Amino acid sequence: MKKISILGSTGSIGVTALKVIARNFDKYKIVGLSAGKNIKLLMNQIDNFHPQAVAVLYEEDANKLKPTLDKKGIDVFFGEEGFIRIATLDSADIIISSITGAAGLMPTFAAIKAGKDVALANKETMVMAGSIVMQQAKKNRVSIIPVDSEHSAILQSLQGHPKDDIKRIILTASGGPFRNLSLKDMANVTPEQALRHPNWDMGNKITIDSATMMNKGLEVIEAKWLFNLSSDQIDILIHPQSIVHSMVEYKDGAMIAQLGIPDMTIPISYALSYPRHIENSLPPLELDKIGILSFEKPDLNKFRCIKLAYEALEVGGSMPAVMNAANEIAVESFLNRKIGFLDIPAVIEKVMSIHKSFATDDILSIIKIDRWARNVANNIIENIKR
């Protein structure tokens, strides 16, 4: 039986992961849960899964929970230190890392240092500190198993094949809600429109990233570290049906892809049962009813965030962390109506142009440059006139 801690149990990934675990109580046991503000849902999860410890974002919420949970013998923690406690529980075998954004870096890295396997849904960890994270994982003989549907598809398509045989990987993307919108019309996009993803039900930040296609740029950088590839071995194709989740092309021209309905149950289940596939309650993929599977190159003039991500990867060092921080601030500002949709890549590009990249060899330097980039991005946004 695998014992599991979840970082971000009330988000979309965490909720789906708990559904997988609930169907497989003979295989998995929850030992730790952590959440941000959704205390009501967290309490329901505690009642259903009986963890030994929980963590919340704010101390005041921890204080409210403590009297009730003390009676149940459940430890209560809060803040980043609390999330780290959940990520490093002695009893945990594997950590599901699904906290959104840069906030997931420190707890995830702490889990790896503690020798825990990681089912990784927090792509920002790899974007910000991929080299450091992979070195630590190798040192501690830790497995990092991707949860993102694209990277899960690549992992599955690589099974049984020597890495030297890879020519390239192709990450697929739905194209988001604005695939057919003109650049002129994209300037007037509202947060409500951007949050209506055609295929996936996700949190706000990742949904906006999908609309700008920065999400695919982040995945390019993540794939570089997860699979030890160069940037010219990673391509992107828009695939509106979201059935082919990604593919690997080999040197002889053979291409192997992983297909499935667009539901995160599949990659989450695979990350927990790797390298096995276990049953779930999803409907089957019926290709005859879907009919057409189409593919096209992304328009880099419309979706500049993809180009910026490739540039950050090429520059390397601290630049991907700077790009990620600027993106998080820009997305938050767009959701709060401080900037327009097309201002998101503009802010990121401006911050990147100011930054002089340097080699990063420790997590503290990553945290420091992340804070710098956020301050610069906020200053730039304050001077944008709408």
C-alpha positions in Angstrom: 0.0 0.0 0.0 1.3 3.4 -1.0 1.0 6.2 1.6 0.3 9.5 0.0 0.5 13.2 0.9 -1.2 15.8 -1.3 0.1 19.3 -1.7 -3.0 21.2 -2.9 -5.7 18.8 -2.1 -8.6 21.2 -2.7 -7.6 22.2 -6.2 -8.7 20.4 -9.4 -5.7 18.0 -9.4 -6.0 17.2 -5.7 -9.8 16.6 -5.9 -9.4 14.3 -8.9 -6.5 12.5 -7.2 -8.7 11.8 -4.1 -11.4 10.3 -6.4 -8.7 7.9 -7.8 -7.6 7.0 -4.3 -11.2 6.5 -3.1 -11.7 3.9 -5.8 -8.5 2.1 -4.7 -8.4 2.1 -0.9 -6.7 -1.3 -1.1 -3.8 0.3 -2.9 -3.5 3.8 -1.4 -3.7 5.6 1.9 -3.8 9.3 2.5 -1.4 10.4 5.3 -1.2 14.2 4.6 -3.4 16.9 3.1 -2.7 20.6 2.5 -4.9 23.3 1.2 -5.2 27.1 0.7 -8.4 28.8 1.5 -11.1 26.2 0.9 -11.4 25.0 4.5 -14.9 23.6 4.1 -13.8 21.2 1.3 -10.6 20.3 3.3 -12.7 19.3 6.3 -14.8 17.0 4.1 -11.6 15.5 2.8 -10.3 15.0 6.3 -13.6 13.2 7.3 -13.4 10.9 4.2 -9.6 10.1 4.2 -8.5 10.4 7.8 -4.9 11.9 7.3 -2.5 12.0 10.2 -1.6 15.6 9.4 -2.9 18.6 7.5 -1.6 22.1 6.6 -3.4 25.3 5.6 -2.1 28.6 4.2 -3.1 30.9 7.1 -2.4 30.6 10.8 -5.9 31.8 11.7 -7.4 28.9 9.8 -5.0 26.5 11.5 -6.0 27.8 14.9 -9.7 27.3 14.1 -9.1 23.8 12.9 -6.8 22.7 15.8 -9.4 22.1 18.6 -11.5 19.8 16.3 -8.5 18.0 14.7 -6.7 17.6 18.0 -9.5 15.4 19.2 -9.1 13.2 16.1 -5.3 12.9 16.6 -4.5 14.9 13.5 -1.6 17.4 13.5 -2.3 20.8 12.1 0.4 23.1 10.4 0.2 26.3 8.4 2.1 28.4 5.9 5.1 27.3 3.7 6.6 25.5 6.7 3.4 23.6 7.2 3.3 22.5 3.5 6.9 21.4 3.9 5.9 19.3 7.0 3.2 17.6 4.9 5.7 17.0 2.0 8.2 15.4 4.3 6.1 13.2 6.6 8.0 10.1 7.6 5.1 7.9 6.7 4.6 9.2 3.2 5.9 7.2 0.2 4.9 9.6 -2.6 3.9 13.3 -2.7 1.3 14.6 -5.2 2.6 18.1 -5.9 -0.3 20.2 -7.2 0.1 23.6 -5.5 -0.3 26.2 -8.2 2.7 28.4 -9.2 6.0 29.1 -7.6 4.5 28.4 -4.2 4.9 24.7 -4.9 8.7 24.9 -5.4 9.9 24.7 -1.8 7.6 22.0 -0.5 8.3 19.9 -3.6 12.1 20.3 -3.3 11.8 19.5 0.4 10.0 16.2 -0.4 12.8 15.3 -2.9 15.5 16.0 -0.3 13.6 13.8 2.1 13.7 11.0 -0.3 10.0 11.0 -1.3 8.9 10.1 -4.8 6.9 12.9 -6.4 3.9 12.8 -8.7 4.4 16.3 -10.2 1.6 18.5 -11.3 3.4 21.7 -10.4 5.3 22.4 -13.6 6.7 25.7 -12.2 9.0 23.7 -10.0 10.8 22.4 -13.1 10.6 25.7 -14.9 12.2 27.6 -12.1 14.8 25.1 -10.9 14.8 22.1 -13.2 18.5 21.4 -13.1 18.7 21.7 -9.3 15.6 19.5 -8.8 16.8 16.8 -11.2 20.2 16.7 -9.6 18.7 16.3 -6.1 16.3 13.6 -7.3 19.2 11.6 -8.8 21.3 12.0 -5.7 18.4 10.8 -3.5 17.2 8.1 -6.0 13.8 9.8 -6.1 11.4 9.2 -9.0 9.6 12.3 -10.4 6.6 11.1 -12.3 4.7 13.7 -14.3 1.0 14.3 -13.8 0.4 16.7 -16.6 -1.4 14.9 -19.4 1.2 15.9 -22.0 4.2 14.7 -20.0 2.4 11.6 -18.8 1.8 10.8 -22.5 5.5 11.3 -23.3 6.4 9.0 -20.4 4.1 6.3 -21.6 5.3 6.6 -25.2 8.9 6.2 -24.1 8.3 2.9 -22.3 10.6 0.2 -23.7 12.6 2.5 -25.9 16.2 3.6 -25.4 16.5 7.4 -25.0 19.2 7.6 -27.7 16.6 6.5 -30.2 14.5 9.7 -29.7 14.4 12.2 -32.5 11.9 14.6 -30.9 8.8 14.8 -28.8 5.7 16.7 -29.8 3.6 18.3 -27.1 0.0 18.8 -28.1 -2.2 21.7 -27.1 -5.9 22.4 -27.5 -5.2 25.9 -28.6 -7.4 27.3 -25.8 -10.5 29.4 -26.4 -8.9 31.9 -28.7 -7.3 29.6 -31.3 -9.4 31.1 -34.1 -9.6 34.7 -32.7 -7.7 37.5 -34.5 -4.9 39.3 -32.7 -7.0 42.4 -32.9 -10.0 40.8 -31.2 -7.7 39.2 -28.6 -6.9 42.7 -27.3 -10.5 42.9 -26.0 -10.6 39.5 -24.3 -12.1 39.6 -20.8 -11.1 37.3 -17.8 -14.5 35.6 -18.1 -13.9 34.7 -21.7 -10.3 33.5 -21.0 -11.5 31.3 -18.2 -13.9 29.3 -20.5 -11.6 26.6 -21.7 -13.1 24.4 -24.4 -11.9 21.0 -23.2 -10.5 21.1 -19.6 -11.8 22.1 -16.2 -8.8 23.6 -14.4 -7.9 26.3 -11.9 -7.9 30.0 -12.8 -4.1 30.4 -13.3 -3.6 27.4 -15.5 -6.7 28.2 -17.5 -5.3 31.7 -18.3 -2.0 30.1 -19.1 -3.8 27.8 -21.6 -5.5 30.8 -23.2 -2.2 32.6 -23.7 -0.5 29.3 -24.4 2.2 30.1 -21.8 1.1 26.8 -20.3 2.6 25.0 -23.4 5.8 27.1 -23.0 6.1 26.1 -19.4 5.6 22.5 -20.5 8.5 22.8 -23.0 10.9 23.8 -20.3 9.5 21.1 -18.0 10.0 18.4 -20.7 13.6 19.5 -21.2 14.4 18.6 -17.6 12.1 15.6 -17.1 13.3 13.8 -20.3 16.8 15.3 -20.6 16.2 16.8 -24.1 17.5 19.9 -26.0 15.1 22.6 -27.0 15.3 21.6 -30.7 14.0 18.2 -29.7 10.7 19.6 -28.3 7.9 20.7 -30.7 4.3 21.9 -30.2 1.2 21.1 -32.3 -2.3 22.5 -31.7 -4.7 19.6 -31.5 -8.2 21.0 -30.8 -9.8 17.7 -29.9 -7.4 17.0 -27.0 -7.4 13.3 -27.7 -3.8 12.8 -28.6 -2.1 13.9 -25.5 1.5 14.0 -26.9 3.8 11.9 -28.9 7.4 10.7 -29.4 9.1 10.5 -32.8 12.0 8.1 -33.1 15.0 8.2 -35.4 13.6 5.7 -37.8 10.4 7.8 -38.4 8.2 5.8 -36.1 5.9 7.9 -34.0 4.2 6.6 -30.8 1.4 8.6 -29.2 -0.8 8.2 -26.1 -4.5 8.8 -26.7 -7.4 9.2 -24.3 -10.4 11.3 -23.4 -9.5 14.7 -21.9 -9.8 13.8 -18.2 -7.0 14.2 -15.7 -8.1 10.9 -14.0 -5.9 9.0 -16.5 -2.5 10.7 -15.9 -3.1 11.0 -12.2 -3.9 7.3 -12.0 -0.9 6.4 -14.0 1.4 8.6 -11.9 0.2 6.7 -8.7 0.3 3.2 -10.2 3.3 3.7 -12.5 4.3 1.6 -14.4 1.0 -0.2 -14.2 -2.4 0.9 -15.6 -5.3 0.4 -13.2 -9.1 0.5 -13.9 -11.2 3.6 -13.5 -14.8 4.5 -14.1 -14.3 6.8 -17.2 -16.2 6.2 -20.4 -14.1 4.6 -23.2 -12.4 6.6 -26.0 -14.6 6.1 -29.1 -12.6 7.3 -32.0 -15.4 6.5 -34.5 -17.6 9.0 -32.8 -14.9 11.7 -32.6 -14.2 11.3 -36.3 -11.5 13.8 -37.2 -8.2 14.4 -35.3 -6.6 17.6 -36.6 -3.2 19.2 -36.0 -1.7 22.6 -36.8 1.3 24.7 -35.9 0.7 27.4 -33.3 0.7 31.0 -34.5 3.7 32.6 -32.6 2.6 36.1 -33.5 -0.7 35.5 -31.7 0.7 33.4 -28.9 3.9 35.2 -28.1 4.3 33.4 -24.7 5.4 30.2 -26.5 8.3 32.1 -28.1 9.2 33.8 -24.8 9.4 30.4 -23.2 11.7 29.0 -25.8 13.9 32.1 -25.5 14.1 31.7 -21.7 15.1 28.0 -22.2 17.8 28.9 -24.7 19.2 31.6 -22.4 19.0 29.3 -19.4 20.3 30.0 -16.0 17.9 32.3 -14.0 15.9 33.4 -17.0 13.2 30.7 -16.9 12.5 31.6 -13.2 12.2 35.3 -14.2 9.9 34.5 -17.0 7.7 32.4 -14.7 7.5 35.0 -12.0 6.6 37.8 -14.5 3.9 35.5 -16.0 2.4 34.8 -12.6 2.2 38.5 -11.8 0.8 39.4 -15.2 -1.9 36.7 -15.1 -3.0 37.8 -11.6 -3.1 41.4 -12.8 -5.2 40.4 -15.9 -7.7 38.5 -13.7 -7.9 41.6 -11.5 -8.5 43.7 -14.6 -5.4 45.8 -14.1 -4.0 44.9 -17.6 -5.4 43.6 -20.8 -5.0 40.1 -22.2 -2.2 41.0 -24.7 -0.4 42.9 -22.0 0.5 39.5 -20.4 3.2 38.6 -22.9 4.3 42.3 -23.1 5.0 42.4 -19.4 6.9 39.1 -19.5 9.0 40.3 -22.4 9.8 43.6 -20.7 10.9 41.9 -17.5 13.0 39.4 -19.4 14.7 42.2 -21.4 15.8 43.9 -18.2 17.2 40.8 -16.6 20.8 39.6 -17.1 20.7 35.9 -16.6 23.2 34.1 -14.3 23.9 30.6 -13.4 21.8 29.2 -10.5 23.0 26.3 -8.4 20.9 26.6 -5.3 17.2 27.1 -4.4 17.8 30.2 -2.4 19.1 32.1 -5.5 16.0 31.0 -7.4 13.7 32.3 -4.6 15.7 35.6 -4.6 15.4 36.2 -8.4 11.7 35.2 -8.3 11.1 38.0 -5.8 13.1 40.4 -8.0 11.1 39.6 -11.1 7.8 39.9 -9.3 8.7 43.4 -8.1 9.9 44.5 -11.6 6.7 43.1 -13.2 4.5 45.0 -10.6 6.4 48.2 -11.3 5.9 47.8 -15.1 2.2 47.0 -14.6 1.7 50.2 -12.5 2.8 52.2 -15.5 0.5 50.6 -18.0 -2.3 53.0 -19.0 -5.6 51.3 -19.9 
